[in-house]
């Protein structure tokens, strides 16, 4: 399932997905115009920038269970 396939009213916060640029799973923390703020582990305080050319690219990322 891709992020775009999630219910329209669902919050993306906490959604686990596969970031295609490094093929690693992250948790969606927040987003901004140039990408997504992600966490490798929800218990960590470290937030990483995951860059995209256009935020709509993130809709194609795979959701990971």
C-alpha positions as CSV (number, residue, x, y, z in Angstrom):
1,X,0.0,0.0,0.0
2,X,1.2,3.5,-0.8
3,X,0.7,6.6,1.3
4,X,-1.8,7.9,-1.3
5,X,-4.0,4.8,-0.6
6,X,-4.5,5.6,3.1
7,X,-7.9,7.1,4.0
8,X,-8.2,10.8,3.1
9,X,-9.0,11.7,6.7
10,X,-6.1,9.8,8.3
11,X,-3.3,11.6,10.0
12,X,0.1,10.7,8.6
13,X,1.8,11.3,11.9
14,X,3.3,8.0,13.1
15,X,2.8,6.3,9.7
16,X,5.8,4.0,9.0
17,X,7.0,4.2,5.4
18,X,9.9,3.3,3.2
19,X,12.0,6.2,2.0
20,X,13.1,5.3,-1.5
21,X,16.4,7.4,-1.5
22,X,18.0,5.1,1.1
23,X,15.5,2.2,1.2
24,X,15.1,2.5,5.0
25,X,11.9,2.7,7.0
26,X,11.0,5.9,8.9
27,X,8.0,7.2,10.8
28,X,6.3,10.3,9.5
29,X,6.7,13.1,12.0
30,X,5.7,16.2,10.0
31,X,6.2,17.7,6.6
32,X,7.2,21.0,5.0
33,X,7.4,22.2,1.4
34,X,10.7,20.5,0.7
35,X,10.1,17.1,2.3
36,X,9.1,15.1,5.4
37,X,10.5,15.1,8.9
38,X,11.0,11.5,9.8
39,X,12.1,9.4,12.7
40,X,13.9,6.1,12.6
41,X,12.4,5.2,16.0
42,X,9.4,6.9,17.5
43,X,11.0,6.8,21.0
44,X,14.0,8.8,19.7
45,X,14.2,12.6,19.9
46,X,16.2,12.7,16.6
47,X,14.1,14.0,13.7
48,X,15.6,13.7,10.2
49,X,14.9,15.7,7.0
50,X,13.8,13.5,4.1
51,X,14.0,15.7,1.0
52,X,11.8,15.6,-2.1
53,X,11.6,17.7,-5.2
54,X,7.8,18.0,-4.7
55,X,5.9,17.0,-1.6
56,X,3.5,15.0,-3.8
57,X,6.4,12.5,-4.4
58,X,5.8,11.3,-0.8
59,X,2.3,10.0,-1.8
60,X,4.1,7.2,-3.8
61,X,6.1,6.0,-0.8
62,X,5.3,2.5,0.5
63,X,3.6,2.1,3.9
64,X,5.5,-0.4,6.1
65,X,3.7,-2.5,8.8
